[in-house]
Amino acid sequence: MGGFVVTSGVFTAEVQSFAKGHNTTESLDGSKLMAMIEKAHIAVSVRSSAE
């Protein structure tokens, strides 16, 4: 069984290390998530959390 941990931001080094140590867990940060969304041709808009 596997899983994904997703954030729109950036993961800490601790989370990245955990994901690397568990072959069934993949971490998707904001950059990877946006790349996947763009590849799927889904329209999105990006705004900062300060808005």
C-alpha positions in Angstrom: 0.0 0.0 0.0 1.3 3.4 -0.8 0.4 7.0 -0.5 1.0 10.6 -1.4 1.8 13.5 0.9 0.9 16.8 -0.9 1.5 20.4 -0.1 1.1 23.6 -2.2 4.3 24.9 -0.5 7.6 23.3 0.3 8.4 20.2 2.5 10.9 20.3 5.4 14.0 18.2 5.1 12.5 15.8 7.7 9.4 15.1 5.5 11.6 14.6 2.4 13.8 12.2 4.3 10.8 10.2 5.6 9.4 9.9 2.0 12.7 8.7 0.7 12.9 6.1 3.4 9.5 4.7 2.5 9.4 3.5 -1.1 5.6 3.5 -1.1 5.2 7.1 -0.1 5.7 10.0 -2.5 5.9 13.6 -1.5 4.5 16.2 -3.9 5.5 19.8 -3.2 4.1 22.9 -4.9 6.4 22.7 -7.9 5.8 19.0 -8.6 2.0 19.5 -8.1 1.9 22.4 -10.5 3.9 20.4 -13.1 1.4 17.5 -12.8 -1.6 19.9 -13.1 -0.1 21.6 -16.2 0.7 18.3 -17.8 -2.9 17.3 -17.4 -3.9 20.6 -19.1 -6.0 21.7 -16.1 -6.6 25.5 -15.8 -5.3 26.9 -12.5 -4.5 30.3 -11.1 -1.8 30.9 -8.5 -2.0 33.4 -5.7 0.2 34.1 -2.7 -1.2 33.3 0.8 -0.9 37.0 1.6 -3.8 37.8 -0.7 
